[in-house]
């Protein structure tokens, strides 16, 4: 009988199965959701380009989607697993700084 690897101390467990849920999975799911939201927002932005709330929403979802894409690329290129959690939070911080800069300056 094989033993499954023990989850990290930051892992959350699903209530029904007891299996660990990792931050990378949630990032992946939110990236997929952001792509669907962008498919709605971009045509809306094209129709109504002067709406400030639409511009800010597009900016937020594009930056999040891009940061999650950078995370996927770096993990695909073999970034060590111990760096994944730090990578997610670093990209979130950089994305937040970029969002605040462009939202305050241009939106």
Contact map, one row per residue, 1 for C-alpha under 8 A:
11100000000000000000000000000000000000000000000000000000000000000000000000000000000000000000000000000000000
11110000000000000000000000000000000000000000000000000000000000000000000000000000000000000000000000000000000
11111000000000000000000000000000000000000000000000000000000000000000000000000000000000000000000000000000000
01111100000000000000000000000000000000000000000000000000000000000000000000000000000000000000000000000000000
00111110000000000000000000000000000000000000000000000000000000000000000000000000000000000000000000000000000
00011111000000000000000000000000000000000000000000000000000000000000000000000000000000000000000000000000000
00001111111000000001000000000000000000000000000000000000000000000000000000000000000000000000000000000000000
00000111111000000000000000000000000000000000000000000000000000000000000000000000000000000000000000000000000
00000011111000000000000000000000000000000000000000000000000000000000000000000000000000000000000000000000000
00000011111100000000000000000000000000000000000000000000000000000000000000000000000000000000000000000000000
00000011111110000001111000000000000000000000000000000000000000000000000000000000000000000000000000000000000
00000000011111000001110000000000000000000000000000000000000000000000000000000000000000000000000000000000000
00000000001111101111100000000000000000000000000000000000000000000000000000000000000000000000000000000000000
00000000000111111111100000000000000000000000000000000000000000000000000000000000000000000000000000000000000
00000000000011111100000000000000000000000000000000000000000000000000000000000000000000000000000000000000000
00000000000001111100000000000000000000000000000000000000000000000000000000000000000000000000000000000000000
00000000000011111110000000000000000000000000000000000000000000000000000000000000000000000000000000000000000
00000000000011111111000000000000000000000000000000000000000000000000000000000000000000000000000000000000000
00000000000011001111100000000000000000000000000000000000000000000000000000000000000000000000000000000000000
00000010001111000111110000000000000000000000000000000000000000000000000000000000000000000000000000000000000
00000000001111000011111010000000000000000000000000000000000000000000000000000000000000000000000000000000000
00000000001100000001111111000000000000000000000000000000000000000000000000000000000000000000000000000000000
00000000001000000000111111100000000000000000000000000000000000000000000000000000000010000000000000000000000
00000000000000000000011111110000000000000000000000000000000000000000000000000000000110010000000000000000000
00000000000000000000111111111000000000000000000000000000000000000000000000000000000000000000000000000000000
00000000000000000000011111111100000000000000000000000000000000000000000000000000000000000000000000000000000
00000000000000000000001111111110000000000000000000000000000000000001000000000000000000010000000000000000000
00000000000000000000000111111111000000000000000000000000000000000001000000000000000000000000000000000000000
00000000000000000000000011111111100000000000000000000000000000000000000000000000000000000000000000000000000
00000000000000000000000001111111110000000000000000000000000000000000000000000000000000000000000000000000000
00000000000000000000000000111111111000000000000000000000000000011001100000000000000000000000000000000000000
00000000000000000000000000011111111100000000000000000000000000000000000000000000000000000000000000000000000
00000000000000000000000000001111111110000000000000000000000000000000000000000000000000000000000000000000000
00000000000000000000000000000111111111000000000000000000000011011000000000000000000000000000000000000000000
00000000000000000000000000000011111111100000000000000000000010001000000000000000000000000000000000000000000
00000000000000000000000000000001111111110000000000000000000000000000000000000000000000000000000000000000000
00000000000000000000000000000000111111111000000000000000000010000000000000000000000000000000000000000000000
00000000000000000000000000000000011111111100000000000000010011000000000000000000000000000000000000000000000
00000000000000000000000000000000001111111110000000000000000000000000000000000000000000000000000000000000000
00000000000000000000000000000000000111111111000000000000000000000000000000000000000000000000000000000000000
00000000000000000000000000000000000011111111100000000100110000000000000000000000000000000000000000000000000
00000000000000000000000000000000000001111111110000000000010000000000000000000000000000000000000000000000000
00000000000000000000000000000000000000111111111000000000000000000000000000000000000000000000000000000000000
00000000000000000000000000000000000000011111111110000100000000000000000000000000000000000000000000000000000
00000000000000000000000000000000000000001111111110100110010000000000000000000000000000000000000000000000000
00000000000000000000000000000000000000000111111110000000000000000000000000000000000000000000000000000000000
00000000000000000000000000000000000000000011111110000000000000000000000000000000000000000000000000000000000
00000000000000000000000000000000000000000001111111100100000000000000000000000000000000000000000000000000000
00000000000000000000000000000000000000000001111111100110000000000000000000000000000000000000000000000000000
00000000000000000000000000000000000000000000000111110010000000000000000000000000000000000000000000000000000
00000000000000000000000000000000000000000000100111111110000000000000000000000000000000000000000000000000000
00000000000000000000000000000000000000000000000001111111000000000000000000000000000000000000000000000000001
00000000000000000000000000000000000000000000000000111111100000000000000000000000000000000000000000000000000
00000000000000000000000000000000000000001001100110111111110000000000000000000000000000000000000000000000000
00000000000000000000000000000000000000000000100011111111111000000000000000000000000000000000000000000000001
00000000000000000000000000000000000000000000000000011111111100000000000000000000000000000000000000000010001
00000000000000000000000000000000000000001000000000001111111110000000000000000000000000000000000000000000000
00000000000000000000000000000000000001001100100000000111111111000000000000000000000000000000000000000000000
00000000000000000000000000000000000000000000000000000011111111100000000000000000000000000000000000100010000
00000000000000000000000000000000000000000000000000000001111111110000000000000000000000000000000000100000000
00000000000000000000000000000000011011000000000000000000111111111000000000000000000000000000000000000000000
00000000000000000000000000000000010001000000000000000000011111111100000000000000000000000000000000000000000
00000000000000000000000000000000000000000000000000000000001111111110000000000000000000000000001001100000000
00000000000000000000000000000010010000000000000000000000000111111111000000000000000000000001001000000000000
00000000000000000000000000000010011000000000000000000000000011111111100000000000000000000000000000000000000
00000000000000000000000000000000000000000000000000000000000001111111110000000000000000000000000000000000000
00000000000000000000000000000000000000000000000000000000000000111111111000000000000000000011001000000000000
00000000000000000000000000110010000000000000000000000000000000011111111100000000000000010010000000000000000
00000000000000000000000000000010000000000000000000000000000000001111111110000000000000000000000000000000000
00000000000000000000000000000000000000000000000000000000000000000111111111000000000000000000000000000000000
00000000000000000000000000000000000000000000000000000000000000000011111111100000000000110010000000000000000
00000000000000000000000000000000000000000000000000000000000000000001111111110000000000000000000000000000000
00000000000000000000000000000000000000000000000000000000000000000000111111111000000000000000000000000000000
00000000000000000000000000000000000000000000000000000000000000000000011111111110000000000000000000000000000
00000000000000000000000000000000000000000000000000000000000000000000001111111111000100000000000000000000000
00000000000000000000000000000000000000000000000000000000000000000000000111111110000000000000000000000000000
00000000000000000000000000000000000000000000000000000000000000000000000011111110000000000000000000000000000
00000000000000000000000000000000000000000000000000000000000000000000000001111111000000000000000000000000000
00000000000000000000000000000000000000000000000000000000000000000000000001111111101100000000000000000000000
00000000000000000000000000000000000000000000000000000000000000000000000000100111111100000000000000000000000
00000000000000000000000000000000000000000000000000000000000000000000000000000011111100000000000000000000000
00000000000000000000000000000000000000000000000000000000000000000000000000000001111110000000000000000000000
00000000000000000000000000000000000000000000000000000000000000000000000000000011111111100000000000000000000
00000000000000000000000100000000000000000000000000000000000000000000000000100011111111110000000000000000000
00000000000000000000001100000000000000000000000000000000000000000000000000000000011111111000000000000000000
00000000000000000000000000000000000000000000000000000000000000000000000000000000001111111100000000000000000
00000000000000000000000000000000000000000000000000000000000000000000001000000000001111111110000000000000000
00000000000000000000000100100000000000000000000000000000000000000001001000000000000111111111000000000000000
00000000000000000000000000000000000000000000000000000000000000000000000000000000000011111111100000000000000
00000000000000000000000000000000000000000000000000000000000000000000000000000000000001111111110000000000000
00000000000000000000000000000000000000000000000000000000000000000011001000000000000000111111111000000000000
00000000000000000000000000000000000000000000000000000000000000010010000000000000000000011111111100000000000
00000000000000000000000000000000000000000000000000000000000000000000000000000000000000001111111110000000000
00000000000000000000000000000000000000000000000000000000000000000000000000000000000000000111111111000000000
00000000000000000000000000000000000000000000000000000000000000110010000000000000000000000011111111100000000
00000000000000000000000000000000000000000000000000000000000000000000000000000000000000000001111111110000000
00000000000000000000000000000000000000000000000000000000000000000000000000000000000000000000111111111000000
00000000000000000000000000000000000000000000000000000000000000100000000000000000000000000000011111111100000
00000000000000000000000000000000000000000000000000000000001100100000000000000000000000000000001111111110000
00000000000000000000000000000000000000000000000000000000000000000000000000000000000000000000000111111111000
00000000000000000000000000000000000000000000000000000000000000000000000000000000000000000000000011111111100
00000000000000000000000000000000000000000000000000000000000000000000000000000000000000000000000001111111111
00000000000000000000000000000000000000000000000000000001001000000000000000000000000000000000000000111111111
00000000000000000000000000000000000000000000000000000000000000000000000000000000000000000000000000011111111
00000000000000000000000000000000000000000000000000000000000000000000000000000000000000000000000000001111111
00000000000000000000000000000000000000000000000000000000000000000000000000000000000000000000000000000111111
00000000000000000000000000000000000000000000000000010011000000000000000000000000000000000000000000000111111
